[in-house]
Amino acid sequence: MLRTRLTSLALATPVRQTSRALLSSSSSALHSPLPPTISRAQQLRSTISRRSFSVSSRRRDEELEGGKPAPVLPLPEVFSCTEQDTKRLTRLRNVGISAHIDSGKTTLTERILFYTGRIASIHEVRGRDAVGAKMDSMELEREKGITIQSAATFADWDVKESSREEMAGKYSINIIDTPGHVDFTIEVERALRVLDGAVLVLCAVSGVQSQTITVDRQMRRYNVPRLSFINKMDRAGANPERVLGQIRNKLRIKAAFVNIGMGEESNFNGVIDLVKWKAIYNEGEKGMIVKSGEIPTEFMEAAIAKRAELVETLAEVDDEIADAWLEEREITPEELAAAIRRATISLKFSPVFQGSALANKSVQSVLDGVCLYLPTPKEVPALALSVASPHDPPQTLTPTTDAPLVSLAFKLEEGRYGQLTYIRVYQGTLKKGGTITNVRTGKKVKVPRLVRMHSDEMEDVDSIGAGEICAMFGVECSSGDTFSDTPGGGGYSMTSMFVPEPVISLAIRPKGQETPNFSRALNRFQKEDPTFRVHVDAESQETIISGMGELHLDIYVERMKREYQVECVTGKPRVAFRETIQDAVPFAYTHKKQSGGAGQYGKVVGRIEPMEMDEATGKDTAFESQVIGGNIPAAYIPAVQKGFNDALERGILTGHPISGCKFVLEDGAAHQVDSSELAFRLAAQGAFKEAFPKGRPVVLEPVMKVDIVAPLEFQGAVIGGINQRKGTIADTEIRDEEFTLTAEVSLNDMFGYASQLRGMTQGKGEFTMEYLRHSPVLPNIQKEMMEAHRSFTAKK
């Protein structure tokens, strides 16, 4: 309510006083070491903003008083951090670098490693100099010029100058460089699951793209604060103002520049730090020398306006700045830096930096921003669930080395010395030679070797404290397992990460005679990548691999050839069709079989009904028992659920899996002698198969969100190509000499589009696509699929 009260006082202030303050501040603008916090141009906007403050505050108060159910609060910390822990954690940052493909993530990471002294020289992506970027250690990555696997490293950075003196000094940074291609989205997912902050890289020309929105969604899922870095400021067509507008509108987060570029495109020669109020230049070989000076006169007006905009944006999300802004007093650099940090950590604001990694400009400013504005491991609460009572409120962990160990295995790799397990320690200490327990399996294992990763290189360590990221060898486990050093696993398990369902499948077989390496490779890839699935088709007896896209599966086929010397032949890609119902259908089914002696008897009564995706669990199928009175013995209800799950595996229309369906068991009957688990399992299957055709069943197909970027002259041809593939155009954006088209197209209609787009745009067009949702196929296509399935089963 404090903000509301101050707003009403500010609105009551006479306009004459405000005008006088504005006149006095504008006259001393060029002589003052800091710019005025409010200019005449913003006076009208400030009235609107203040009124919106009052309305939003009142609405928030009304919501609090409305008796809405309060969210479940986690349990408080059991342990407390020692002074030594606090000192260590204050100087530690765990960050990821994420973006759309070709925004410059790996190039930025290469500069960060060079400026922090981790590598002796800079090498470019795509291996133009026959070496390739440090973080792209896989041969395929250097050939294709894309990141396929996330890579971890660590570095030290010395913040030489800060608006807040206590924040200057040396910091340790754990960095994970993630892929930008949507097919490898699980790499981004599991990196963000264990990181405390992130740098979102955007191209100054292309701005917010499809994978940028996906990464933003992943950051929100795990509540990861972020800095935004607008890269490629030296490119023709760079427009940071447009990119900032897209961050605010498309990503829906408050954002403002904390530095602005001096010059544009080829004239870009440095940045102005709006917090320190200085011009920053990079000089010397590879931009190693950072110099600061007075802001040039030609950029002063833009700098004053942008600093006022920064203050105004912060005033909307931070109470202290709001109070100072309403009182119309000067805001110091110390207050501004502290407010940026508070608002960033509380996920209300993203500071936006400008620069060019390839031109070696402003990368050091981003490093300073990582240390000054992103949170410490202590400031991001880690929550664990009780193994014994998973429905209890989560327990808040303490990042202290003296508490029992709680750590999460988030990524697996097959290393030269066995399985390499990447692990984040949330509480306690992980020691080399120590015995730890896998909470999921209860199995005790010894830690034979502990390392800190630097891309594909390793540095042996004896122990790792809370808040750190490391890797260990020789420990068999699965991605997402929790480890503890207390008997029985300590009783706590970290929450699991979100794993998207595959959208595309391929039949695969080895060329020539099958060798043990074929199954060994498939088993390893399945263990490493939760989105890569393998199964044998029950009808055709073919081995089917499933993944997130054509590139995803192509990479694994190529890796089998290179790493396991198994050349493979693949079939035509298959789309992950699904079946579902549109209406609820009641059922009353009796399974009865008599064959001398004890027979089989089970009766189930209930209904099947459509179901939406549960955001909490990520599942769209469910079983619910409403049986009261013991008509079905409790021991047989799990068998009914198994029967329902069996029925979901193969649909009745086309043989594809069933989704979006809930099985509600209401009643039934059992026989004292003839009833058994098998009888009720078969009864559930029979009831489902009998009810499913009555619920207006439909076949669903994956619909993809497709983003196409091409020169403006080919716009008509590109739109015609999308219409030809029965796509729906959702948005078109035109800028300078190129356009971006966003469309929704069935995945089944997208095969072969890459070569078509290259042909119609003379090789200048490019596209990306990501899974959007499953939607019903057209009636004529459904009819064709049903007839094909019927003729196939008839042949059998």
C-alpha positions, 0 to 999 in steps of 0.5 A: 500500500506504500506505493499507492499512498505515494502515488496519490501524494505525487498526483496531488503535487502542483504542476508548477513545482514539477515544471520548476524542477524540470527547468532547473534539471534540464539547465544543468543536464550537461554539467551534472555528473548524472543525468536528470531522472525525469525530462519534460518529454516524459512528464505526460507519460509519468502521469499515466504510469502513476495512475497505473501504479495506483490501479495495479496496486489496488487490484493486487490488494483486492486479489489478496483480500479475495480469499484465493487459495494460497500456494503451498509454501516450502518448508524453511531451511533446516541448516544455516550457512557458515560465514565461510560458505556465505563468503564463497557463495557470494563470489560464485555464479552458475550461468547458461548462455542460450539463444536462437540458432546463429545468434552468437552464443558460442562466439560469445562464450569463446570471448568470455574464455579468452578474456578470463584467461581460460584459453590462449587464443580465439578460434571461430565457429565452423572451424574456419581455421581448422581448429573451431571454437573451444566449446564445440568439441565434437567433430560434427559440431565443428563441421556443421557450425552448430552446437549439438551438446551443451558444454560446461566450463569454468572461469574467474573474472575480476570486476575492476570497477563497480558502482557498489564497492563491495561488489568489485573483486574476483568471481568464479563463474561456471558456464554452460553453453547450450545448443540453439537448434530446437531439435536439441532443446533437451540440452537447454532444458537440463542446463537451465534446470541446474543453473542460477542465471542465464544470458539470453543472446539476441541478434541485433538484426533478427531479434526475437526468433522462434527458439528465443521464445522457447528458451524464454519459456524454459527459463520461466519454467525453472524461474531463471533470472536472465540478462539479455545481450543484443549481439551483432551490433556491427552488422548491417541492419542492426536495430537494438530499439526494435529488439528491445520492443520485441523483448517487452512485447513477445517475451512479456518481461520488463526490460531496459538498456543498461548500456547503449551503442555508440554508432551503428553497423560498421560505425559501432565503436563502443558503448555507454554504461548508463549506470556508471555514466561512462563511455566504454571502449575496447582497444588492443589485440582482440579487444583485451584493453578496456578503457573508459572516458567521458560520454561524447557530446553527440551521444549525450542526449540519447544517453540521458533519454535512455537512462531516464527510461531505465529509471522509469522501467525500474520504478514499475518493478522496484519499490525503492526506485519508485519512491525515489522517482515519485519524490523526484530526487536524483538516483545515485549509481549505487541505488540504480545498480542495487535496484537492477540486481533486486529486480533481476533476481526477483524475475521482474526485469531483464537488463539489456546489454549491447555489443558484438562478440565477433568484433570483440566489443562489450563482452567484458561489460556482459561479464561484469553484468553476470557478476553484478546482477545475476544471483548467487546460489544462496539467493536461488532457493533449491527445493527437494521433495520428501521420498516418503511423503512426496505430497508434503510441502517441498523442503528448502535446501541450504547451500552449506558444506556442513549439511548432508549431501543432496546433489542432482545428476543432470546430464550423462556422457560416455567418456573415455574412462566410462560414464561421465555424470554431470552433477550439481551439488545443492547441499553438503560436500561431494568428495572423491573416494566418498560413498554416496547413495542413489536415492531412486534405487537405494544403491550405494556407489563410491566416487572414484574420480571427480573432475571440473569440466572445461569443454572436453578437457578435465581438471581433477579435484578432491571435493566440490562444495554446495552450489558448484557444478562438476562431473564424476566418472564410473557411477552408473545412474540415469539423468535426473537421479538424486545422490546423498551421502547419508544412509538410505539416501537422506530421504530427499529427491530433487524435482525432475526436469520437463522432457518433451515427447518425440514428434518424429520417428525413423525405421533403422537397421544396420547396413549388412550384418548386425553387430553388438555395436548397433544395440550398444550405440542405441542404448548409450544414446537413449541413456544420454538423451531422454528425448531419443527413444528406441522401440521395436515395432510389434507388427513390422519387427523393425527397430524404430528411433524417435526424436525431436526432428529430422536433424536430431535423428540424422545426427545420431545416425551419423554418430553411430557411423563415426563413433561405433563404425555402424553404417545404418539404412533408414526408412521414410520418416514417420510422424507421431500421430495420436488418437483421442476422443471428443465426447465422454462415454459410459461403459459397463463391461463384463469379462467372463471366461469359463474353461473347466476349473477356475474361470475368469470374471471381472466387471467394470463400470465407469466412463472414459472422457476427454482430458486436457494436458496437466501442466503440473505433470505434463501428462494427458492420460489419467486413471481415477478410481471412484469405487466405494463399498468394495464392489471391486476388491482394492487389490484388483484396482491396479490391474484395471489401471494396467489394462487401461494403460495397455489399451492406450498403447495401440489405438483402434482407428489407425493403431497409433497411441491414444492420448488426451483420455481419462478412465474413471472407474465408478463401480464393478463386480467380482467373483469370489473364486473366478476373479483375478488380476488378469481378469480385471486387466482384460475387463478394462481393455475390453471396456475401453475398446468397446467405449472408444469408438462411441466417443467420436474418436479422431486422429491427431497429428503434430502441428509445427510452428514454422519461422521462415526468414528470406529476402523480400523479393521471394515473399510471394513464392514463400507464402505460396509454398506454405499454402501449398502445404496447407499451412496457416499463416499466423504473422508476417514481419517486414524489415529493410530487405527481408521478411519473417513469416510465422506459420502453423503447418502439419509436420506430415506436410513439412518433409522435403521443405528445406530443399524446396525453400532453397530452390525458391529463394536461390539458397537465401531463405532459411527456416526453423520449426518447433512442436506446437500442439497435436490437432485433428487431421482432415476427415479425408486423411483420417479416412485414408489412414483408417482404410490403410490400417484396416488393409494392413491388419487384414493381410496379417 
